[in-house]
Amino acid sequence: MFVLHDKDRGRVVAAVVLYIDDLLPIANEGLIGPIKDQMKKRFRMHDLGSVSFYLGMNIECNREHHTIDIHQHIYIRTISAKFRMDESRSIASPIAMKLHKRKPDEAACDPIIYQSMIGSFKYAMIATRRDIAYAIGVLSRYNYDLSHEHMIALKRVFRKLNSRKDW
């Protein structure tokens, strides 16, 4: 993130978020144009207009009410469908059981699917869904030595997301 400060007033007046080859200038309406013009002089770039989707997040700006809503409805629906959890019942709490290490006589589950689910959740958790952070933190501890109980607990997080897809 690159930031432009107004030293006289002691505040930030503009910022440019850079992720690989995606630039997102953030400033008052009057500054966006000059920032883009300066950048076009130095770099080859395309202006795609106002942002509505950035790095898997939907961004909705309401200029009349001066609000910005950031959500991942599409991403959550996509990962729910990918792991066949899109039709699961909703629940209120993402984790309700005390988990234990897998016992030696217990059958182990395939860690690849579990780890893939955890990774998908981590992106949602970091970007917009802090409500699942504790559950994902606890479940991440069992990435390599997991039982059927751990998989059930992880699927519970999907059910929590399904209760509030449009949050």
LONUVEX-706799 format. One line per field, with one value per residue (C-alpha): residue number from 1; residue in one letter; x, y, z. Coordinates in nm, 4 decimals. Layout:
n [NUM; ...]
res [A; ...]
X [X; ...]
Y [Y; ...]
Z [Z; ...]
***
This chain:
n [1; 2; 3; 4; 5; 6; 7; 8; 9; 10; 11; 12; 13; 14; 15; 16; 17; 18; 19; 20; 21; 22; 23; 24; 25; 26; 27; 28; 29; 30; 31; 32; 33; 34; 35; 36; 37; 38; 39; 40; 41; 42; 43; 44; 45; 46; 47; 48; 49; 50; 51; 52; 53; 54; 55; 56; 57; 58; 59; 60; 61; 62; 63; 64; 65; 66; 67; 68; 69; 70; 71; 72; 73; 74; 75; 76; 77; 78; 79; 80; 81; 82; 83; 84; 85; 86; 87; 88; 89; 90; 91; 92; 93; 94; 95; 96; 97; 98; 99; 100; 101; 102; 103; 104; 105; 106; 107; 108; 109; 110; 111; 112; 113; 114; 115; 116; 117; 118; 119; 120; 121; 122; 123; 124; 125; 126; 127; 128; 129; 130; 131; 132; 133; 134; 135; 136; 137; 138; 139; 140; 141; 142; 143; 144; 145; 146; 147; 148; 149; 150; 151; 152; 153; 154; 155; 156; 157; 158; 159; 160; 161; 162; 163; 164; 165; 166; 167]
res [M; F; V; L; H; D; K; D; R; G; R; V; V; A; A; V; V; L; Y; I; D; D; L; L; P; I; A; N; E; G; L; I; G; P; I; K; D; Q; M; K; K; R; F; R; M; H; D; L; G; S; V; S; F; Y; L; G; M; N; I; E; C; N; R; E; H; H; T; I; D; I; H; Q; H; I; Y; I; R; T; I; S; A; K; F; R; M; D; E; S; R; S; I; A; S; P; I; A; M; K; L; H; K; R; K; P; D; E; A; A; C; D; P; I; I; Y; Q; S; M; I; G; S; F; K; Y; A; M; I; A; T; R; R; D; I; A; Y; A; I; G; V; L; S; R; Y; N; Y; D; L; S; H; E; H; M; I; A; L; K; R; V; F; R; K; L; N; S; R; K; D; W]
X [0.0000; 0.1340; 0.0038; -0.0010; 0.0059; -0.0984; 0.1818; 0.0157; -0.3031; -0.1408; -0.3730; -0.3808; -0.5366; -0.4923; -0.3701; -0.2910; -0.3275; -0.1052; -0.1385; 0.0774; -0.0684; -0.3872; -0.3896; -0.6663; -0.6428; -0.8425; -0.9063; -1.1687; -1.3361; -1.1249; -0.7928; -0.8618; -0.8315; -0.4926; -0.3547; -0.4579; -0.3149; 0.0217; 0.0332; -0.0566; 0.2462; 0.4811; 0.3028; 0.0983; -0.2422; -0.6135; -0.8751; -1.1563; -1.3654; -1.5053; -1.4169; -1.6849; -1.4716; -1.1137; -0.9156; -1.2236; -1.4138; -1.7248; -1.7124; -2.0295; -1.9981; -2.3038; -2.1954; -2.5319; -2.5082; -2.1246; -2.0923; -1.8763; -1.9865; -1.7290; -1.8436; -1.7620; -2.1066; -1.9898; -1.6730; -1.8646; -2.1222; -1.8406; -1.6509; -1.9738; -2.0613; -1.7058; -1.7190; -2.0876; -2.1996; -2.4223; -2.7438; -2.6473; -2.8646; -2.7766; -2.6472; -2.5674; -2.2257; -1.9238; -1.7773; -1.9612; -1.7530; -1.4277; -1.1831; -0.9203; -0.6173; -0.6853; -0.6402; -0.4047; -0.6899; -0.9121; -0.9236; -0.7515; -0.9215; -0.7633; -0.5827; -0.5851; -0.9564; -0.9424; -0.6463; -0.8138; -1.1261; -0.9179; -0.7344; -1.0606; -1.1948; -0.8784; -0.9191; -1.2790; -1.1783; -0.8954; -1.0888; -1.4419; -1.5579; -1.3961; -1.6820; -1.5189; -1.1634; -1.1619; -1.3088; -1.0596; -0.7705; -0.8688; -0.9345; -0.6040; -0.4191; -0.5336; -0.4192; -0.2117; -0.3503; -0.7252; -1.0168; -1.3749; -1.4642; -1.2418; -1.4044; -1.7510; -1.6376; -1.4995; -1.8234; -1.9980; -1.8115; -1.9654; -2.3052; -2.2318; -2.1338; -2.4531; -2.6549; -2.5154; -2.4018; -2.5030; -2.3322]
Y [0.0000; 0.3378; 0.6372; 1.0091; 1.2327; 1.5968; 1.7134; 2.0487; 1.8887; 1.5715; 1.3265; 1.0688; 1.2030; 0.9072; 0.5484; 0.2990; -0.0702; -0.2913; -0.6682; -0.8260; -0.6511; -0.5064; -0.1445; 0.0077; 0.3862; 0.5153; 0.8873; 1.1580; 1.1810; 1.4834; 1.3056; 0.9740; 1.1188; 1.2885; 0.9784; 0.7591; 1.0112; 1.0172; 0.6394; 0.6110; 0.8275; 0.5773; 0.2432; 0.0656; 0.0218; -0.0084; 0.1836; -0.0556; 0.2102; 0.1923; -0.1185; -0.3799; -0.6935; -0.7090; -1.0150; -1.2295; -0.9607; -0.7827; -0.4095; -0.2044; 0.1730; 0.3828; 0.7402; 0.8814; 0.7268; 0.7398; 0.3684; 0.0858; -0.2766; -0.5507; -0.9124; -1.2514; -1.3913; -1.5373; -1.6870; -1.8498; -1.9964; -2.1250; -2.3038; -2.4405; -2.5921; -2.7186; -2.9221; -3.0157; -2.8230; -2.5693; -2.7461; -2.8047; -2.6901; -2.3609; -2.3411; -2.0540; -2.1527; -2.2562; -2.4860; -2.6642; -2.9632; -3.0075; -3.1713; -3.4241; -3.5688; -3.8777; -4.1939; -4.4582; -4.7071; -4.4478; -4.4389; -4.1377; -3.9169; -3.7992; -3.4739; -3.3354; -3.2497; -3.1229; -2.8962; -2.7670; -2.6792; -2.5068; -2.3024; -2.1938; -2.0867; -1.8972; -1.6696; -1.5885; -1.5484; -1.3046; -1.0971; -1.0621; -1.3365; -1.2864; -1.4821; -1.8121; -1.7199; -1.9074; -2.2240; -2.2258; -2.1610; -2.4611; -2.6889; -2.5921; -2.7661; -3.1030; -3.0663; -3.3867; -3.6220; -3.5948; -3.8213; -3.8317; -3.6086; -3.3289; -3.3494; -3.3238; -3.0164; -2.8579; -2.9199; -2.7397; -2.4223; -2.4558; -2.4816; -2.1606; -1.9829; -2.1068; -1.9490; -1.6086; -1.6287; -1.2690; -1.1275]
Z [0.0000; -0.0988; 0.0938; 0.0128; 0.3215; 0.3483; 0.5770; 0.6509; 0.7807; 0.9102; 0.7363; 0.4610; 0.1397; -0.0934; -0.1062; -0.3783; -0.2962; -0.5119; -0.5387; -0.8112; -1.1181; -0.9681; -0.8536; -0.6481; -0.5949; -0.2986; -0.2579; -0.2821; -0.6235; -0.7258; -0.6653; -0.8373; -1.1895; -1.1344; -0.9600; -1.2551; -1.5045; -1.3250; -1.3170; -1.6876; -1.7705; -1.6086; -1.6505; -1.9118; -1.7521; -1.8177; -1.6229; -1.5332; -1.3593; -1.0077; -0.8135; -0.7562; -0.7158; -0.5831; -0.4718; -0.4197; -0.2315; -0.3535; -0.2863; -0.2966; -0.2669; -0.1883; -0.2507; -0.1426; 0.2060; 0.2195; 0.2883; 0.1596; 0.2034; 0.1609; 0.1493; 0.0009; -0.0826; -0.4140; -0.2645; 0.0223; -0.2168; -0.4395; -0.1617; -0.0156; -0.3530; -0.4067; -0.0858; -0.1334; 0.1723; -0.0058; 0.0962; 0.4598; 0.7487; 0.9187; 1.2741; 1.5096; 1.6441; 1.4335; 1.7003; 1.9785; 2.0756; 2.2572; 2.0182; 2.1151; 1.9418; 1.7354; 1.9377; 1.7941; 1.7494; 1.5702; 1.1906; 1.0372; 0.7771; 0.4537; 0.5404; 0.1835; 0.1750; 0.5339; 0.4576; 0.1432; 0.3422; 0.6112; 0.3462; 0.1859; 0.5232; 0.6126; 0.3130; 0.4085; 0.7741; 0.6992; 0.4477; 0.5845; 0.8209; 1.1614; 1.3221; 1.2221; 1.3290; 1.6601; 1.5090; 1.2206; 1.4601; 1.6720; 1.3735; 1.2070; 1.4900; 1.3551; 0.9926; 0.9874; 1.2467; 1.2233; 1.2912; 1.1708; 1.4686; 1.3298; 0.9868; 1.1436; 1.3387; 1.0209; 0.8329; 1.1175; 1.0144; 0.6657; 0.8269; 1.0199; 0.6972; 0.5332; 0.8134; 0.7185; 0.3543; 0.2953; 0.6039]
***
